[in-house]
Amino acid sequence: MWHTHPLGQTLIVTSGLGWVQSEGGPIEEIRPGDVVWFPPGEKHWHGATATTAMTHIAITESLNGKNVDWMERVSDEQYRK
């Protein structure tokens, strides 16, 4: 799911391979040990690749009781790029 975080988000990849993408940017591969920062309000998605699992620690803070705004699903076309 595409989403944003009012105070940003940090991901720490713990195992597997994954993909991250910010709106308008390329899909980037992430690996164990990678740390990814999404600035406040940046529309993005993250998840496993099409053929591998991925686990991560996600760190966010809440603003007025809210830490995420969920948006539309990542389409199959977007996911396969």
C-alpha positions in Angstrom: 0.0 0.0 0.0 1.2 3.5 -0.8 1.3 5.5 2.4 2.8 8.5 4.2 3.9 9.2 7.8 3.4 12.6 9.4 6.8 12.5 11.1 8.6 10.2 8.7 9.6 6.5 8.9 12.9 4.6 9.4 13.2 1.0 8.1 15.9 -1.4 9.3 16.1 -4.5 7.1 16.7 -7.6 9.2 16.5 -10.4 6.6 15.7 -11.2 3.0 15.5 -8.9 0.0 12.9 -6.1 -0.4 11.9 -3.2 -2.5 11.2 0.4 -1.6 9.8 3.2 -3.8 9.0 6.8 -3.2 6.4 8.4 -5.5 8.0 9.4 -8.8 11.3 7.5 -8.0 12.7 4.2 -9.0 12.2 0.9 -7.1 15.3 0.3 -5.0 16.4 -3.1 -3.6 17.0 -3.3 0.1 19.1 -5.9 2.0 19.8 -6.9 5.6 21.6 -4.1 7.4 20.2 -1.4 5.2 18.6 1.6 6.9 16.0 3.6 4.9 14.6 7.0 5.8 11.3 8.4 4.4 10.8 12.1 5.2 7.5 13.3 6.7 4.7 13.2 4.2 6.7 11.4 1.5 4.4 8.9 -0.3 6.1 5.5 -0.6 5.7 1.8 -0.3 8.0 -1.1 0.8 7.8 -4.8 0.9 9.3 -8.1 -0.2 10.5 -8.7 -3.8 8.4 -10.8 -6.2 10.5 -13.9 -5.3 11.9 -13.4 -1.8 10.6 -12.6 1.7 11.9 -9.6 3.6 11.6 -8.7 7.3 12.3 -5.3 8.8 11.9 -3.1 11.8 9.8 0.0 11.1 10.1 3.0 13.3 7.5 5.8 13.3 6.3 8.4 15.7 2.7 9.7 16.1 1.4 13.2 15.5 -1.9 13.8 17.2 -2.4 10.1 17.7 -1.7 9.2 14.0 1.4 7.6 12.6 0.4 6.6 9.1 -2.0 7.6 6.3 -2.9 4.6 4.1 -3.6 5.3 0.4 -4.1 3.2 -2.7 -2.8 -0.3 -3.3 0.5 -0.7 -5.2 -0.7 -1.9 -8.6 0.8 -5.1 -10.2 2.3 -2.9 -12.9 4.0 -0.6 -10.4 5.3 -3.6 -8.4 6.8 -5.3 -11.5 8.8 -2.3 -12.7 
